[in-house]
Amino acid sequence: MKDQTIRIEIQFKPKKTKMDFSSGWKKLDASPEQVFDFIADLRNVGELMPEQVVNWQADADRCSFTIKGMASLNMRVDERRHPQLLRLVADGKTPFEFELLVHLRPLNKLTEVMVELQAELNAMMALMVKRPMQHLVNHIADKLTQQPF
């Protein structure tokens, strides 16, 4: 009888959790169209990033940057719904899948904005990025309120 070897492979895929980070609604002294026209061009979005974001490079539809001590990320515009929504998604090789959404809605003669980040993270990554991600969405929303439109 010939010796037969049975090979069993086990692949471990860590469970990923969808996490949602939100800035909450902030008021801007500008029209939704003005705000949308500004953020819809990713060359302007670099002005909204915290100091931990370095090496910002962008054209109108794509950007790349590094978060100090964490990772390099690439994003591209996935959806522009004028003047209410800008959806950016991970582009190329990234350590995790994510979407960055900027929601706009009119409020009398003002605009309200909410920045949201949705990410698919494993437990280890979630622990590492929870605070920086929340800081990022809050910072972007706060910087938008300070823009002279």
C-alpha positions as CSV (number, residue, x, y, z in Angstrom):
1,M,0.0,0.0,0.0
2,K,1.4,3.4,-1.0
3,D,1.8,6.1,1.6
4,Q,-0.7,8.9,1.0
5,T,-0.3,12.3,2.6
6,I,-3.3,14.4,3.3
7,R,-2.7,18.1,3.4
8,I,-5.1,20.4,5.2
9,E,-4.9,24.2,4.9
10,I,-6.6,26.5,7.3
11,Q,-6.8,30.1,6.5
12,F,-7.6,32.5,9.2
13,K,-9.4,35.7,8.2
14,P,-9.9,38.1,11.0
15,K,-13.5,39.2,11.4
16,K,-14.0,42.8,10.2
17,T,-16.3,45.2,11.8
18,K,-17.9,48.2,10.0
19,M,-17.2,51.3,12.0
20,D,-18.8,54.7,11.5
21,F,-17.2,58.0,12.6
22,S,-19.3,61.2,12.4
23,S,-18.6,64.8,13.1
24,G,-22.2,65.6,13.8
25,W,-23.9,68.6,11.9
26,K,-22.0,71.9,11.9
27,K,-23.3,75.2,10.6
28,L,-21.5,77.1,7.8
29,D,-22.1,80.7,6.7
30,A,-22.3,79.8,3.0
31,S,-24.6,78.2,0.5
32,P,-24.5,74.5,-0.1
33,E,-23.4,75.2,-3.7
34,Q,-20.4,77.2,-2.5
35,V,-19.4,74.6,0.0
36,F,-19.9,71.8,-2.5
37,D,-17.9,73.5,-5.3
38,F,-15.0,73.9,-2.8
39,I,-14.9,70.3,-1.5
40,A,-15.7,68.7,-4.9
41,D,-12.2,69.6,-6.1
42,L,-9.8,67.4,-4.0
43,R,-7.0,69.9,-4.4
44,N,-8.9,72.0,-1.9
45,V,-9.5,69.2,0.6
46,G,-5.8,69.3,1.7
47,E,-6.5,72.6,3.5
48,L,-8.9,70.8,5.7
49,M,-6.6,68.1,6.9
50,P,-5.0,67.9,10.4
51,E,-1.2,68.4,10.8
52,Q,-0.7,64.6,11.1
53,V,-1.6,64.4,7.4
54,V,1.5,64.9,5.3
55,N,2.6,64.5,1.7
56,W,-0.8,65.6,0.3
57,Q,-1.0,65.3,-3.4
58,A,-4.2,65.7,-5.4
59,D,-5.9,66.5,-8.6
60,A,-9.7,67.2,-8.9
61,D,-10.7,63.6,-8.5
62,R,-7.9,61.7,-6.6
63,C,-5.6,62.3,-3.7
64,S,-2.9,60.5,-1.8
65,F,-1.4,61.3,1.6
66,T,0.3,59.9,4.6
67,I,-0.9,59.9,8.2
68,K,2.2,60.2,10.3
69,G,3.0,57.0,12.2
70,M,0.1,55.1,10.6
71,A,-0.3,54.6,6.8
72,S,-0.3,56.0,3.3
73,L,-3.8,56.3,1.8
74,N,-5.3,57.0,-1.6
75,M,-8.8,58.2,-2.2
76,R,-10.9,58.9,-5.3
77,V,-14.2,60.6,-5.9
78,D,-16.9,57.9,-6.2
79,E,-19.9,60.1,-6.2
80,R,-20.7,63.8,-6.6
81,R,-24.4,64.7,-5.9
82,H,-24.4,68.4,-6.3
83,P,-24.9,70.2,-3.8
84,Q,-25.6,67.6,-1.1
85,L,-23.1,64.7,-1.1
86,L,-19.4,64.0,-1.9
87,R,-18.4,60.4,-1.5
88,L,-14.7,59.5,-1.5
89,V,-13.5,55.8,-1.5
90,A,-10.3,54.0,-0.9
91,D,-8.3,53.8,-4.1
92,G,-5.6,51.2,-4.8
93,K,-3.8,49.4,-2.1
94,T,-4.9,50.5,1.4
95,P,-4.6,48.9,4.8
96,F,-8.4,48.8,5.1
97,E,-11.5,49.7,3.0
98,F,-13.2,53.0,3.8
99,E,-15.5,55.7,2.5
100,L,-15.3,59.4,3.5
101,L,-18.7,61.2,3.0
102,V,-19.4,64.9,3.2
103,H,-23.1,65.6,3.6
104,L,-24.5,69.1,3.0
105,R,-28.0,70.4,3.7
106,P,-29.5,73.9,3.5
107,L,-30.6,75.6,6.7
108,N,-32.3,79.0,6.1
109,K,-29.4,81.0,4.5
110,L,-26.8,78.7,6.0
111,T,-25.5,75.2,5.3
112,E,-25.1,72.3,7.6
113,V,-22.3,69.9,7.0
114,M,-21.5,66.5,8.4
115,V,-18.4,64.5,7.7
116,E,-18.6,60.8,8.0
117,L,-16.0,58.0,7.7
118,Q,-17.1,54.4,7.3
119,A,-14.4,51.8,7.6
120,E,-14.1,48.0,7.5
121,L,-11.6,47.2,10.3
122,N,-10.4,44.1,12.1
123,A,-10.3,44.3,15.9
124,M,-6.6,45.2,16.2
125,M,-6.9,48.0,13.5
126,A,-10.1,49.3,15.2
127,L,-8.2,49.8,18.5
128,M,-5.4,51.6,16.7
129,V,-7.4,54.0,14.5
130,K,-10.6,54.7,16.5
131,R,-9.4,58.0,18.0
132,P,-7.4,59.3,15.0
133,M,-10.4,58.6,12.7
134,Q,-12.8,60.5,15.0
135,H,-10.4,63.3,15.2
136,L,-10.1,63.4,11.4
137,V,-13.8,63.8,10.8
138,N,-14.2,66.4,13.5
139,H,-11.2,68.3,12.2
140,I,-12.4,68.4,8.6
141,A,-15.9,69.6,9.7
142,D,-14.4,72.3,12.0
143,K,-12.0,73.5,9.2
144,L,-14.9,73.8,6.8
145,T,-16.7,76.1,9.3
146,Q,-13.6,78.4,9.2
147,Q,-13.3,78.6,5.4
148,P,-14.0,82.0,3.8
149,F,-16.5,81.0,1.1
